[in-house]
Amino acid sequence: MNELFVLSTDSAFTLYWDKPEAAKRGQTYDVWVNGGKAATVSRTHVTLEGFAPLTEAEFTVTCALEGGMLRLQARGKTRAARRRIDVTKAPYLAVGDGAALNTAALQRAFDDCTAEDCLYFPAGVYLTGALRGHSDMEIVLDEGAVLQGTAEIGDYLPRIRSRFEGIEQMCYSSLLNFGTLDHASGPNCRNILIHGRGKIASGGQTLAWRIIEDERERLKAYLQENAALVATCENDHTIPGRVRPRLINLSNCENVRISGLTLENGASWNVHMVYSRGVVTDHCVFRSQGVWNGDGWDPDSSEDCALFASQFYTEDDAVAIKSGKNPEGNAIARPTRGIRVFDCYSAYGHGVVIGSEMSGGVEDVRIWDCDLRVSMSGFEIKATKKRGGHVRNVSVRDCVLPRVMMHAVTYNDDGEGAPMPPMLSDCLFERLTLTGMYQATQGGGELLPCAPVELTGFDVPGYEVRNIVFRDVTIADGCPGIVVRRAKNITLERIESIEEV
């Protein structure tokens, strides 16, 4: 069902909506404000600026579709103007010289920030350790402002309860931390807005390796005694690397928006939301080149989250949609659902991925208008035979990709297996351009040929990949053929091969 969503600051509205099923590539939309036409756009979002605080408005989005006119309506209101707390002023006196450590001053500012306040960072580089936020916070980073995490392990203590690669455990605090992890309850942290034209960055690979080596030494006896377990992981960094902090950690959060910022060099993933709902990220740039396992945006057992108008330069997955890992993920059984990713661009990394930790289930994922041609995977659904759970009701439309994959992987396979394999089913791939050329290395460079489609199910009857539709897909001429193994009810409609895509 189509719905018009309205986001606001104290001076602007951002509208977004699902791409209608009947919409074609290049579809245009007329946007109306209080009955007057305000814009015509070819994307499913628009930002309208220049409003006063507490302005109420009625919005209408229309488009002509085959079979009739689509009309979406919603009302919105800009936020009240909040009292600005400048972190460089008394009593905080944060120093933006990139050298002074500001953790204590900034944490005091965070603690003092009320629902009537806006925490403001002017231009400067504010060096800090982990910070803890709370409900009803607004944080603004002006152009040239950098909230810069250190590369010192001790600056990310104490450890907090978190989830990484599907396992709940005590991890180092992230640079920004909101909410308290509790898989048995709902949100405990709400109404957060982090925006501006600045940057949030952390210690990147330097911090990551320091933590991995420190944790490897701490777990030395355990790792030696469990060599067979270590062999089932992606590599020998996997287990000690699971305690690394994220850049922004959202646990049991609700109604969060991150907008307009550069998000850079978390020691692992950059934005990770767990057991959360209503997290929107828009008009952001994600950078984690050179950071092993450096995902961009990871919804994990979370609902109704949207990502749009963003760019990715990531070492690993641009987007990784997760829901826990066997057996814990099967038992917690909190699926990820209602995920929207649209109008995004990847210039580096793996692309958009579901899994491999998907034991709690993933469903209702819609992706459209994305250019992921420069990526390793394009779009991928991956699991291991032990995961259990399901991935279903996924649509990918009007995107440019190197390939589409639904298959099993062999790494990160530790843990007790579920009784049955995962079920991967009910996906629509429509109006895609598949180049059949993937980014061969993390560092970019050469593009190599690949099968434009790989569908491989599990070798247990009833657990084949099933109910998959490819419709109006263009494939580059001369690339390797389509691979289909252990699959049922695969539909190919109007598949075209052309010399150049």
Salt bridges, closest charged atoms under 4 A:
ASP18 OD1 - ARG340 NE 3.13
ASP18 OD2 - ARG366 NH1 2.92
ASP30 OD1 - LYS37 NZ 3.33
GLU56 OE1 - ARG75 NH2 3.80
GLU58 OE1 - ARG75 NH1 3.05
ASP117 OD1 - ARG83 NE 2.97
GLU138 OE1 - ARG82 NE 3.63
GLU138 OE2 - HIS195 NE2 2.73
GLU152 OE2 - ARG210 NH1 3.16
GLU165 OE1 - ARG242 NE 3.18
GLU168 OE1 - ARG161 NH2 3.66
GLU168 OE2 - HIS183 ND1 2.88
GLU213 OE2 - ARG216 NH2 3.07
GLU215 OE1 - ARG159 NH2 2.77
GLU215 OE2 - ARG218 NH2 2.67
ASP236 OD1 - HIS237 ND1 3.17
GLU254 OE1 - ARG190 NE 2.85
GLU254 OE2 - ARG277 NE 2.77
GLU264 OE2 - LYS199 NZ 3.50
ASP282 OD1 - ARG257 NE 2.92
ASP282 OD2 - HIS283 ND1 2.82
ASP300 OD1 - ARG163 NH1 2.74
ASP300 OD2 - HIS272 NE2 3.02
GLU303 OE2 - ARG337 NH1 3.04
ASP316 OD1 - HIS350 ND1 3.23
ASP317 OD1 - HIS350 ND1 3.09
ASP343 OD1 - ARG43 NE 3.41
ASP343 OD2 - HIS45 NE2 2.62
GLU357 OE1 - LYS322 NZ 2.86
GLU363 OE2 - ARG337 NE 3.23
GLU363 OE1 - HIS390 NE2 2.64
GLU363 OE1 - ARG392 NH2 3.31
ASP364 OD1 - ARG340 NH2 3.23
ASP364 OD1 - ARG366 NE 3.63
ASP369 OD1 - LYS19 NZ 2.93
ASP369 OD2 - ARG43 NH1 3.77
ASP371 OD1 - ARG373 NE 2.91
GLU380 OE2 - HIS407 NE2 2.67
ASP398 OD2 - LYS19 NZ 2.78
ASP398 OD1 - ARG25 NE 3.55
ASP398 OD1 - ARG431 NE 2.66
ASP414 OD1 - ARG242 NH2 3.06
ASP414 OD1 - LYS325 NZ 2.49
GLU430 OE1 - ARG397 NE 3.33
GLU430 OE2 - ARG431 NH1 3.84
GLU430 OE2 - ARG471 NH1 3.32
GLU454 OE2 - HIS407 ND1 3.15
ASP459 OD1 - LYS385 NZ 2.76
GLU464 OE1 - ARG466 NH2 2.88
ASP472 OD1 - ARG494 NE 2.54
GLU493 OE1 - ARG471 NE 3.11
